[in-house]
Amino acid sequence: MTGPSEDRKKDCLHWHGRLLTGDKAHWCPDWDFMPIDDTMTEFLVCTCELGKNEWTRDQLRANPQYWDHQMRALQGRRSKNA
């Protein structure tokens, strides 16, 4: 099993001052792509598809749909701000 990516580590330390330890870690579009997981209060109001799925962190990283969703959401956010 591999650990979190360097990008995830940097984001977690920047936003939370710690690495996230929950199973449902993801960059959440509901929270402007801030990293959250199921150990945080933000997760309780997360409505994105990534937060609803019963995926583990390893499954998220290995699932191409996760990355496709992240990229589509990011592109949509960028086009709105353009």
C-alpha positions in Angstrom: 0.0 0.0 0.0 1.3 3.4 -0.9 0.9 6.5 1.2 -0.7 9.8 0.1 0.9 11.7 -2.8 3.2 14.6 -2.2 0.5 17.0 -3.5 -2.0 15.6 -1.0 0.5 15.8 1.9 1.3 19.5 1.0 -2.4 20.4 0.8 -3.3 18.5 4.0 -0.4 20.2 5.9 -1.3 23.6 4.5 -5.0 23.4 5.3 -5.2 21.2 8.3 -1.7 21.1 9.8 -1.8 17.3 9.7 -2.1 14.4 7.3 -5.6 13.1 6.9 -6.2 9.6 8.2 -9.7 8.7 7.1 -10.8 6.2 4.5 -12.7 8.7 2.3 -10.0 11.2 1.6 -10.6 13.4 -1.4 -10.2 16.9 -2.8 -13.8 18.0 -2.4 -15.5 20.2 -4.9 -17.9 21.2 -2.2 -15.0 22.8 -0.3 -13.2 24.4 -3.2 -11.1 21.3 -3.6 -9.7 21.4 -0.1 -8.7 17.9 1.0 -11.1 16.4 3.4 -11.9 12.9 4.8 -14.4 11.2 7.0 -12.6 12.2 10.2 -13.5 15.8 9.6 -16.7 17.8 10.3 -16.6 19.1 6.7 -17.2 15.6 5.5 -20.6 15.6 7.3 -22.0 18.1 4.8 -20.1 16.9 1.8 -22.5 16.3 -1.0 -20.1 15.4 -3.8 -20.1 11.9 -5.4 -16.7 11.2 -4.1 -17.8 11.6 -0.5 -20.9 9.5 -1.0 -19.1 6.4 -2.4 -17.9 3.7 -0.1 -14.4 3.9 -1.5 -11.2 3.5 0.4 -8.3 5.9 -0.2 -6.5 3.3 -2.2 -9.6 2.6 -4.3 -10.0 6.3 -5.0 -6.4 6.7 -6.1 -6.7 3.6 -8.4 -10.1 4.5 -9.9 -9.9 6.5 -13.2 -13.4 7.9 -12.6 -12.1 9.7 -9.5 -9.4 11.5 -11.5 -11.8 12.1 -14.4 -14.3 13.7 -11.9 -11.6 15.8 -10.3 -10.5 17.1 -13.7 -14.0 17.8 -15.0 -14.8 19.7 -11.8 -11.6 21.7 -11.9 -12.2 22.5 -15.6 -15.7 23.6 -14.9 -14.6 25.8 -12.0 -11.9 27.4 -14.2 -14.3 28.1 -17.1 -16.7 29.8 -14.6 -13.9 32.0 -13.4 -12.7 32.9 -16.9 
